[in-house]
Amino acid sequence: MKAVFKNLMLIGLIFTIFAACGPRPQYKTALGKKKLKHYNSVQFGKEKPKTIKSFKRNNR
């Protein structure tokens, strides 16, 4: 009976360790939180979308 319990505990421990090692969703990372805050402010009208300036070459 003790051997069965030990094996179940070992399997549970291994499963827990592998489940914790997965990649984090983007909304939980610092960069993802910044992007989400920006997109929400643009979507709900708090700020205007930033435009990308066109690249101009210096004529020499």
mmJSON file of the N, C-alpha and C atoms, coordinates in Angstrom:
{"data_MODEL":{"atom_site":{
"group_PDB":["ATOM","ATOM","ATOM","ATOM","ATOM","ATOM","ATOM","ATOM","ATOM","ATOM","ATOM","ATOM","ATOM","ATOM","ATOM","ATOM","ATOM","ATOM","ATOM","ATOM","ATOM","ATOM","ATOM","ATOM","ATOM","ATOM","ATOM","ATOM","ATOM","ATOM","ATOM","ATOM","ATOM","ATOM","ATOM","ATOM","ATOM","ATOM","ATOM","ATOM","ATOM","ATOM","ATOM","ATOM","ATOM","ATOM","ATOM","ATOM","ATOM","ATOM","ATOM","ATOM","ATOM","ATOM","ATOM","ATOM","ATOM","ATOM","ATOM","ATOM","ATOM","ATOM","ATOM","ATOM","ATOM","ATOM","ATOM","ATOM","ATOM","ATOM","ATOM","ATOM","ATOM","ATOM","ATOM","ATOM","ATOM","ATOM","ATOM","ATOM","ATOM","ATOM","ATOM","ATOM","ATOM","ATOM","ATOM","ATOM","ATOM","ATOM","ATOM","ATOM","ATOM","ATOM","ATOM","ATOM","ATOM","ATOM","ATOM","ATOM","ATOM","ATOM","ATOM","ATOM","ATOM","ATOM","ATOM","ATOM","ATOM","ATOM","ATOM","ATOM","ATOM","ATOM","ATOM","ATOM","ATOM","ATOM","ATOM","ATOM","ATOM","ATOM","ATOM","ATOM","ATOM","ATOM","ATOM","ATOM","ATOM","ATOM","ATOM","ATOM","ATOM","ATOM","ATOM","ATOM","ATOM","ATOM","ATOM","ATOM","ATOM","ATOM","ATOM","ATOM","ATOM","ATOM","ATOM","ATOM","ATOM","ATOM","ATOM","ATOM","ATOM","ATOM","ATOM","ATOM","ATOM","ATOM","ATOM","ATOM","ATOM","ATOM","ATOM","ATOM","ATOM","ATOM","ATOM","ATOM","ATOM","ATOM","ATOM","ATOM","ATOM","ATOM","ATOM","ATOM","ATOM","ATOM","ATOM","ATOM"],
"id":[1,2,3,4,5,6,7,8,9,10,11,12,13,14,15,16,17,18,19,20,21,22,23,24,25,26,27,28,29,30,31,32,33,34,35,36,37,38,39,40,41,42,43,44,45,46,47,48,49,50,51,52,53,54,55,56,57,58,59,60,61,62,63,64,65,66,67,68,69,70,71,72,73,74,75,76,77,78,79,80,81,82,83,84,85,86,87,88,89,90,91,92,93,94,95,96,97,98,99,100,101,102,103,104,105,106,107,108,109,110,111,112,113,114,115,116,117,118,119,120,121,122,123,124,125,126,127,128,129,130,131,132,133,134,135,136,137,138,139,140,141,142,143,144,145,146,147,148,149,150,151,152,153,154,155,156,157,158,159,160,161,162,163,164,165,166,167,168,169,170,171,172,173,174,175,176,177,178,179,180],
"type_symbol":["N","C","C","N","C","C","N","C","C","N","C","C","N","C","C","N","C","C","N","C","C","N","C","C","N","C","C","N","C","C","N","C","C","N","C","C","N","C","C","N","C","C","N","C","C","N","C","C","N","C","C","N","C","C","N","C","C","N","C","C","N","C","C","N","C","C","N","C","C","N","C","C","N","C","C","N","C","C","N","C","C","N","C","C","N","C","C","N","C","C","N","C","C","N","C","C","N","C","C","N","C","C","N","C","C","N","C","C","N","C","C","N","C","C","N","C","C","N","C","C","N","C","C","N","C","C","N","C","C","N","C","C","N","C","C","N","C","C","N","C","C","N","C","C","N","C","C","N","C","C","N","C","C","N","C","C","N","C","C","N","C","C","N","C","C","N","C","C","N","C","C","N","C","C","N","C","C","N","C","C"],
"label_atom_id":["N","CA","C","N","CA","C","N","CA","C","N","CA","C","N","CA","C","N","CA","C","N","CA","C","N","CA","C","N","CA","C","N","CA","C","N","CA","C","N","CA","C","N","CA","C","N","CA","C","N","CA","C","N","CA","C","N","CA","C","N","CA","C","N","CA","C","N","CA","C","N","CA","C","N","CA","C","N","CA","C","N","CA","C","N","CA","C","N","CA","C","N","CA","C","N","CA","C","N","CA","C","N","CA","C","N","CA","C","N","CA","C","N","CA","C","N","CA","C","N","CA","C","N","CA","C","N","CA","C","N","CA","C","N","CA","C","N","CA","C","N","CA","C","N","CA","C","N","CA","C","N","CA","C","N","CA","C","N","CA","C","N","CA","C","N","CA","C","N","CA","C","N","CA","C","N","CA","C","N","CA","C","N","CA","C","N","CA","C","N","CA","C","N","CA","C","N","CA","C","N","CA","C","N","CA","C","N","CA","C"],
"label_alt_id":[null,null,null,null,null,null,null,null,null,null,null,null,null,null,null,null,null,null,null,null,null,null,null,null,null,null,null,null,null,null,null,null,null,null,null,null,null,null,null,null,null,null,null,null,null,null,null,null,null,null,null,null,null,null,null,null,null,null,null,null,null,null,null,null,null,null,null,null,null,null,null,null,null,null,null,null,null,null,null,null,null,null,null,null,null,null,null,null,null,null,null,null,null,null,null,null,null,null,null,null,null,null,null,null,null,null,null,null,null,null,null,null,null,null,null,null,null,null,null,null,null,null,null,null,null,null,null,null,null,null,null,null,null,null,null,null,null,null,null,null,null,null,null,null,null,null,null,null,null,null,null,null,null,null,null,null,null,null,null,null,null,null,null,null,null,null,null,null,null,null,null,null,null,null,null,null,null,null,null,null],
"label_comp_id":["MET","MET","MET","LYS","LYS","LYS","ALA","ALA","ALA","VAL","VAL","VAL","PHE","PHE","PHE","LYS","LYS","LYS","ASN","ASN","ASN","LEU","LEU","LEU","MET","MET","MET","LEU","LEU","LEU","ILE","ILE","ILE","GLY","GLY","GLY","LEU","LEU","LEU","ILE","ILE","ILE","PHE","PHE","PHE","THR","THR","THR","ILE","ILE","ILE","PHE","PHE","PHE","ALA","ALA","ALA","ALA","ALA","ALA","CYS","CYS","CYS","GLY","GLY","GLY","PRO","PRO","PRO","ARG","ARG","ARG","PRO","PRO","PRO","GLN","GLN","GLN","TYR","TYR","TYR","LYS","LYS","LYS","THR","THR","THR","ALA","ALA","ALA","LEU","LEU","LEU","GLY","GLY","GLY","LYS","LYS","LYS","LYS","LYS","LYS","LYS","LYS","LYS","LEU","LEU","LEU","LYS","LYS","LYS","HIS","HIS","HIS","TYR","TYR","TYR","ASN","ASN","ASN","SER","SER","SER","VAL","VAL","VAL","GLN","GLN","GLN","PHE","PHE","PHE","GLY","GLY","GLY","LYS","LYS","LYS","GLU","GLU","GLU","LYS","LYS","LYS","PRO","PRO","PRO","LYS","LYS","LYS","THR","THR","THR","ILE","ILE","ILE","LYS","LYS","LYS","SER","SER","SER","PHE","PHE","PHE","LYS","LYS","LYS","ARG","ARG","ARG","ASN","ASN","ASN","ASN","ASN","ASN","ARG","ARG","ARG"],
"label_asym_id":["A","A","A","A","A","A","A","A","A","A","A","A","A","A","A","A","A","A","A","A","A","A","A","A","A","A","A","A","A","A","A","A","A","A","A","A","A","A","A","A","A","A","A","A","A","A","A","A","A","A","A","A","A","A","A","A","A","A","A","A","A","A","A","A","A","A","A","A","A","A","A","A","A","A","A","A","A","A","A","A","A","A","A","A","A","A","A","A","A","A","A","A","A","A","A","A","A","A","A","A","A","A","A","A","A","A","A","A","A","A","A","A","A","A","A","A","A","A","A","A","A","A","A","A","A","A","A","A","A","A","A","A","A","A","A","A","A","A","A","A","A","A","A","A","A","A","A","A","A","A","A","A","A","A","A","A","A","A","A","A","A","A","A","A","A","A","A","A","A","A","A","A","A","A","A","A","A","A","A","A"],
"label_entity_id":["1","1","1","1","1","1","1","1","1","1","1","1","1","1","1","1","1","1","1","1","1","1","1","1","1","1","1","1","1","1","1","1","1","1","1","1","1","1","1","1","1","1","1","1","1","1","1","1","1","1","1","1","1","1","1","1","1","1","1","1","1","1","1","1","1","1","1","1","1","1","1","1","1","1","1","1","1","1","1","1","1","1","1","1","1","1","1","1","1","1","1","1","1","1","1","1","1","1","1","1","1","1","1","1","1","1","1","1","1","1","1","1","1","1","1","1","1","1","1","1","1","1","1","1","1","1","1","1","1","1","1","1","1","1","1","1","1","1","1","1","1","1","1","1","1","1","1","1","1","1","1","1","1","1","1","1","1","1","1","1","1","1","1","1","1","1","1","1","1","1","1","1","1","1","1","1","1","1","1","1"],
"label_seq_id":[1,1,1,2,2,2,3,3,3,4,4,4,5,5,5,6,6,6,7,7,7,8,8,8,9,9,9,10,10,10,11,11,11,12,12,12,13,13,13,14,14,14,15,15,15,16,16,16,17,17,17,18,18,18,19,19,19,20,20,20,21,21,21,22,22,22,23,23,23,24,24,24,25,25,25,26,26,26,27,27,27,28,28,28,29,29,29,30,30,30,31,31,31,32,32,32,33,33,33,34,34,34,35,35,35,36,36,36,37,37,37,38,38,38,39,39,39,40,40,40,41,41,41,42,42,42,43,43,43,44,44,44,45,45,45,46,46,46,47,47,47,48,48,48,49,49,49,50,50,50,51,51,51,52,52,52,53,53,53,54,54,54,55,55,55,56,56,56,57,57,57,58,58,58,59,59,59,60,60,60],
"pdbx_PDB_ins_code":[null,null,null,null,null,null,null,null,null,null,null,null,null,null,null,null,null,null,null,null,null,null,null,null,null,null,null,null,null,null,null,null,null,null,null,null,null,null,null,null,null,null,null,null,null,null,null,null,null,null,null,null,null,null,null,null,null,null,null,null,null,null,null,null,null,null,null,null,null,null,null,null,null,null,null,null,null,null,null,null,null,null,null,null,null,null,null,null,null,null,null,null,null,null,null,null,null,null,null,null,null,null,null,null,null,null,null,null,null,null,null,null,null,null,null,null,null,null,null,null,null,null,null,null,null,null,null,null,null,null,null,null,null,null,null,null,null,null,null,null,null,null,null,null,null,null,null,null,null,null,null,null,null,null,null,null,null,null,null,null,null,null,null,null,null,null,null,null,null,null,null,null,null,null,null,null,null,null,null,null],
"Cartn_x":[0.821,0.0,0.866,1.963,2.853,3.515,3.834,4.472,3.513,2.234,1.238,1.092,1.043,0.913,2.136,3.325,4.55,4.541,4.118,4.068,3.069,1.912,0.923,1.45,2.148,2.723,3.793,4.602,5.649,5.053,4.03,3.357,2.722,2.1,1.501,2.546,3.686,4.766,5.334,5.555,6.07,5.073,3.805,2.782,2.752,2.852,2.835,4.04,5.21,6.426,6.33,5.876,5.771,4.673,3.619,2.55,3.008,3.904,4.379,5.441,6.005,7.098,6.615,5.35,4.833,5.009,4.846,4.988,3.851,4.161,3.142,2.338,1.054,0.275,0.761,0.593,1.155,0.519,-0.765,-1.404,-0.892,-0.077,0.499,1.937,2.52,3.896,3.888,5.023,5.105,4.834,5.416,5.205,3.747,3.161,1.761,0.828,1.137,0.305,0.39,1.593,1.746,0.965,1.064,0.338,-1.169,-1.632,-3.06,-3.569,-2.799,-3.179,-3.251,-2.264,-2.256,-3.438,-3.673,-4.764,-6.123,-6.296,-7.561,-7.766,-6.692,-6.842,-7.158,-6.586,-6.894,-8.323,-8.729,-10.051,-11.16,-10.963,-12.017,-11.854,-10.98,-10.91,-10.119,-9.308,-8.536,-7.347,-6.815,-5.725,-5.876,-5.251,-5.321,-4.233,-4.474,-3.448,-2.194,-1.057,0.202,0.458,0.894,1.206,2.707,3.081,4.492,4.959,6.012,6.537,7.209,6.991,7.598,9.094,9.828,11.279,11.686,12.403,12.882,14.393,14.906,16.351,16.905,18.052,18.738,19.371,18.991,19.578,20.885,21.957,23.28,23.8],
"Cartn_y":[-1.195,0.0,1.26,1.232,2.388,2.63,1.574,1.71,2.365,2.012,2.604,4.09,4.428,5.82,6.641,6.049,6.73,6.983,5.983,6.127,7.21,7.248,8.272,9.672,9.786,11.073,11.507,10.564,10.86,11.309,10.63,11.013,12.393,12.654,13.967,15.073,14.798,15.776,16.079,15.042,15.216,16.007,15.698,16.419,17.893,18.185,19.569,20.347,19.728,20.407,20.704,19.746,19.977,20.977,21.028,21.99,23.41,23.565,24.899,25.433,24.592,25.015,25.508,25.582,26.003,27.489,27.933,29.357,30.172,31.399,32.271,32.928,33.13,33.86,35.308,35.923,37.251,38.286,38.137,39.147,39.129,38.143,38.102,38.601,38.913,39.413,40.939,41.541,43.001,43.655,43.103,43.668,43.521,42.381,42.158,43.105,43.414,44.346,45.752,46.161,47.479,47.556,46.501,46.493,46.524,45.75,45.699,47.055,47.723,49.045,50.031,49.986,50.881,50.597,49.33,48.98,49.359,49.166,49.538,51.045,51.81,53.267,53.77,53.146,53.536,53.139,51.95,51.438,52.271,52.702,53.406,54.916,55.426,56.844,57.694,57.131,57.945,58.605,57.988,58.588,58.199,58.984,58.696,57.691,56.861,55.897,56.607,56.068,56.654,56.246,57.228,56.933,56.754,55.958,55.72,56.788,57.487,58.509,57.832,58.434,57.854,58.111,57.202,57.302,58.178,59.255,60.131,60.049,59.872,59.806,61.216,61.407,62.679,62.735,63.742,63.895,64.658,64.021,64.665,64.982],
"Cartn_z":[0.0,0.0,0.0,0.744,0.787,-0.566,-1.282,-2.587,-3.583,-3.518,-4.412,-4.102,-2.818,-2.411,-2.852,-2.703,-3.135,-4.635,-5.394,-6.846,-7.267,-6.613,-6.928,-6.575,-5.468,-5.07,-6.068,-6.52,-7.485,-8.814,-9.269,-10.514,-10.365,-9.239,-8.989,-8.951,-8.338,-8.265,-9.657,-10.443,-11.8,-12.649,-12.54,-13.299,-12.91,-11.626,-11.143,-11.659,-11.642,-12.114,-13.604,-14.402,-15.844,-16.187,-15.409,-15.677,-15.362,-14.409,-14.02,-14.982,-15.814,-16.699,-18.05,-18.281,-19.576,-19.811,-21.049,-21.349,-20.746,-20.384,-19.803,-20.923,-20.704,-21.709,-21.798,-22.957,-23.169,-22.242,-21.895,-21.058,-19.622,-19.268,-17.921,-17.881,-19.031,-19.063,-19.042,-18.715,-18.629,-19.984,-21.045,-22.376,-22.81,-22.509,-22.868,-22.137,-20.868,-20.105,-20.694,-21.134,-21.748,-23.058,-23.873,-25.145,-24.917,-23.955,-23.669,-23.195,-22.356,-21.869,-23.032,-23.932,-25.098,-26.014,-26.347,-27.256,-26.674,-25.37,-24.743,-24.757,-24.523,-24.53,-25.938,-26.951,-28.325,-28.672,-28.277,-28.625,-27.983,-26.735,-26.026,-26.072,-26.946,-27.225,-26.259,-25.415,-24.486,-25.174,-26.203,-26.962,-28.422,-29.266,-30.694,-31.055,-32.057,-32.46,-32.945,-32.575,-32.999,-34.45,-35.228,-36.626,-36.772,-37.714,-37.98,-38.96,-38.596,-39.487,-40.672,-41.83,-43.017,-43.001,-43.551,-43.593,-44.761,-44.457,-45.522,-45.568,-46.763,-46.936,-47.052,-46.518,-46.671,-48.048,-48.821,-50.154,-50.025,-50.411,-50.309,-51.659],
"occupancy":[1.0,1.0,1.0,1.0,1.0,1.0,1.0,1.0,1.0,1.0,1.0,1.0,1.0,1.0,1.0,1.0,1.0,1.0,1.0,1.0,1.0,1.0,1.0,1.0,1.0,1.0,1.0,1.0,1.0,1.0,1.0,1.0,1.0,1.0,1.0,1.0,1.0,1.0,1.0,1.0,1.0,1.0,1.0,1.0,1.0,1.0,1.0,1.0,1.0,1.0,1.0,1.0,1.0,1.0,1.0,1.0,1.0,1.0,1.0,1.0,1.0,1.0,1.0,1.0,1.0,1.0,1.0,1.0,1.0,1.0,1.0,1.0,1.0,1.0,1.0,1.0,1.0,1.0,1.0,1.0,1.0,1.0,1.0,1.0,1.0,1.0,1.0,1.0,1.0,1.0,1.0,1.0,1.0,1.0,1.0,1.0,1.0,1.0,1.0,1.0,1.0,1.0,1.0,1.0,1.0,1.0,1.0,1.0,1.0,1.0,1.0,1.0,1.0,1.0,1.0,1.0,1.0,1.0,1.0,1.0,1.0,1.0,1.0,1.0,1.0,1.0,1.0,1.0,1.0,1.0,1.0,1.0,1.0,1.0,1.0,1.0,1.0,1.0,1.0,1.0,1.0,1.0,1.0,1.0,1.0,1.0,1.0,1.0,1.0,1.0,1.0,1.0,1.0,1.0,1.0,1.0,1.0,1.0,1.0,1.0,1.0,1.0,1.0,1.0,1.0,1.0,1.0,1.0,1.0,1.0,1.0,1.0,1.0,1.0,1.0,1.0,1.0,1.0,1.0,1.0],
"B_iso_or_equiv":[0.0,0.0,0.0,0.0,0.0,0.0,0.0,0.0,0.0,0.0,0.0,0.0,0.0,0.0,0.0,0.0,0.0,0.0,0.0,0.0,0.0,0.0,0.0,0.0,0.0,0.0,0.0,0.0,0.0,0.0,0.0,0.0,0.0,0.0,0.0,0.0,0.0,0.0,0.0,0.0,0.0,0.0,0.0,0.0,0.0,0.0,0.0,0.0,0.0,0.0,0.0,0.0,0.0,0.0,0.0,0.0,0.0,0.0,0.0,0.0,0.0,0.0,0.0,0.0,0.0,0.0,0.0,0.0,0.0,0.0,0.0,0.0,0.0,0.0,0.0,0.0,0.0,0.0,0.0,0.0,0.0,0.0,0.0,0.0,0.0,0.0,0.0,0.0,0.0,0.0,0.0,0.0,0.0,0.0,0.0,0.0,0.0,0.0,0.0,0.0,0.0,0.0,0.0,0.0,0.0,0.0,0.0,0.0,0.0,0.0,0.0,0.0,0.0,0.0,0.0,0.0,0.0,0.0,0.0,0.0,0.0,0.0,0.0,0.0,0.0,0.0,0.0,0.0,0.0,0.0,0.0,0.0,0.0,0.0,0.0,0.0,0.0,0.0,0.0,0.0,0.0,0.0,0.0,0.0,0.0,0.0,0.0,0.0,0.0,0.0,0.0,0.0,0.0,0.0,0.0,0.0,0.0,0.0,0.0,0.0,0.0,0.0,0.0,0.0,0.0,0.0,0.0,0.0,0.0,0.0,0.0,0.0,0.0,0.0,0.0,0.0,0.0,0.0,0.0,0.0],
"pdbx_formal_charge":[null,null,null,null,null,null,null,null,null,null,null,null,null,null,null,null,null,null,null,null,null,null,null,null,null,null,null,null,null,null,null,null,null,null,null,null,null,null,null,null,null,null,null,null,null,null,null,null,null,null,null,null,null,null,null,null,null,null,null,null,null,null,null,null,null,null,null,null,null,null,null,null,null,null,null,null,null,null,null,null,null,null,null,null,null,null,null,null,null,null,null,null,null,null,null,null,null,null,null,null,null,null,null,null,null,null,null,null,null,null,null,null,null,null,null,null,null,null,null,null,null,null,null,null,null,null,null,null,null,null,null,null,null,null,null,null,null,null,null,null,null,null,null,null,null,null,null,null,null,null,null,null,null,null,null,null,null,null,null,null,null,null,null,null,null,null,null,null,null,null,null,null,null,null,null,null,null,null,null,null],
"auth_seq_id":[1,1,1,2,2,2,3,3,3,4,4,4,5,5,5,6,6,6,7,7,7,8,8,8,9,9,9,10,10,10,11,11,11,12,12,12,13,13,13,14,14,14,15,15,15,16,16,16,17,17,17,18,18,18,19,19,19,20,20,20,21,21,21,22,22,22,23,23,23,24,24,24,25,25,25,26,26,26,27,27,27,28,28,28,29,29,29,30,30,30,31,31,31,32,32,32,33,33,33,34,34,34,35,35,35,36,36,36,37,37,37,38,38,38,39,39,39,40,40,40,41,41,41,42,42,42,43,43,43,44,44,44,45,45,45,46,46,46,47,47,47,48,48,48,49,49,49,50,50,50,51,51,51,52,52,52,53,53,53,54,54,54,55,55,55,56,56,56,57,57,57,58,58,58,59,59,59,60,60,60],
"auth_comp_id":["MET","MET","MET","LYS","LYS","LYS","ALA","ALA","ALA","VAL","VAL","VAL","PHE","PHE","PHE","LYS","LYS","LYS","ASN","ASN","ASN","LEU","LEU","LEU","MET","MET","MET","LEU","LEU","LEU","ILE","ILE","ILE","GLY","GLY","GLY","LEU","LEU","LEU","ILE","ILE","ILE","PHE","PHE","PHE","THR","THR","THR","ILE","ILE","ILE","PHE","PHE","PHE","ALA","ALA","ALA","ALA","ALA","ALA","CYS","CYS","CYS","GLY","GLY","GLY","PRO","PRO","PRO","ARG","ARG","ARG","PRO","PRO","PRO","GLN","GLN","GLN","TYR","TYR","TYR","LYS","LYS","LYS","THR","THR","THR","ALA","ALA","ALA","LEU","LEU","LEU","GLY","GLY","GLY","LYS","LYS","LYS","LYS","LYS","LYS","LYS","LYS","LYS","LEU","LEU","LEU","LYS","LYS","LYS","HIS","HIS","HIS","TYR","TYR","TYR","ASN","ASN","ASN","SER","SER","SER","VAL","VAL","VAL","GLN","GLN","GLN","PHE","PHE","PHE","GLY","GLY","GLY","LYS","LYS","LYS","GLU","GLU","GLU","LYS","LYS","LYS","PRO","PRO","PRO","LYS","LYS","LYS","THR","THR","THR","ILE","ILE","ILE","LYS","LYS","LYS","SER","SER","SER","PHE","PHE","PHE","LYS","LYS","LYS","ARG","ARG","ARG","ASN","ASN","ASN","ASN","ASN","ASN","ARG","ARG","ARG"],
"auth_asym_id":["A","A","A","A","A","A","A","A","A","A","A","A","A","A","A","A","A","A","A","A","A","A","A","A","A","A","A","A","A","A","A","A","A","A","A","A","A","A","A","A","A","A","A","A","A","A","A","A","A","A","A","A","A","A","A","A","A","A","A","A","A","A","A","A","A","A","A","A","A","A","A","A","A","A","A","A","A","A","A","A","A","A","A","A","A","A","A","A","A","A","A","A","A","A","A","A","A","A","A","A","A","A","A","A","A","A","A","A","A","A","A","A","A","A","A","A","A","A","A","A","A","A","A","A","A","A","A","A","A","A","A","A","A","A","A","A","A","A","A","A","A","A","A","A","A","A","A","A","A","A","A","A","A","A","A","A","A","A","A","A","A","A","A","A","A","A","A","A","A","A","A","A","A","A","A","A","A","A","A","A"],
"auth_atom_id":["N","CA","C","N","CA","C","N","CA","C","N","CA","C","N","CA","C","N","CA","C","N","CA","C","N","CA","C","N","CA","C","N","CA","C","N","CA","C","N","CA","C","N","CA","C","N","CA","C","N","CA","C","N","CA","C","N","CA","C","N","CA","C","N","CA","C","N","CA","C","N","CA","C","N","CA","C","N","CA","C","N","CA","C","N","CA","C","N","CA","C","N","CA","C","N","CA","C","N","CA","C","N","CA","C","N","CA","C","N","CA","C","N","CA","C","N","CA","C","N","CA","C","N","CA","C","N","CA","C","N","CA","C","N","CA","C","N","CA","C","N","CA","C","N","CA","C","N","CA","C","N","CA","C","N","CA","C","N","CA","C","N","CA","C","N","CA","C","N","CA","C","N","CA","C","N","CA","C","N","CA","C","N","CA","C","N","CA","C","N","CA","C","N","CA","C","N","CA","C","N","CA","C","N","CA","C","N","CA","C"],
"pdbx_PDB_model_num":[1,1,1,1,1,1,1,1,1,1,1,1,1,1,1,1,1,1,1,1,1,1,1,1,1,1,1,1,1,1,1,1,1,1,1,1,1,1,1,1,1,1,1,1,1,1,1,1,1,1,1,1,1,1,1,1,1,1,1,1,1,1,1,1,1,1,1,1,1,1,1,1,1,1,1,1,1,1,1,1,1,1,1,1,1,1,1,1,1,1,1,1,1,1,1,1,1,1,1,1,1,1,1,1,1,1,1,1,1,1,1,1,1,1,1,1,1,1,1,1,1,1,1,1,1,1,1,1,1,1,1,1,1,1,1,1,1,1,1,1,1,1,1,1,1,1,1,1,1,1,1,1,1,1,1,1,1,1,1,1,1,1,1,1,1,1,1,1,1,1,1,1,1,1,1,1,1,1,1,1]
}}}
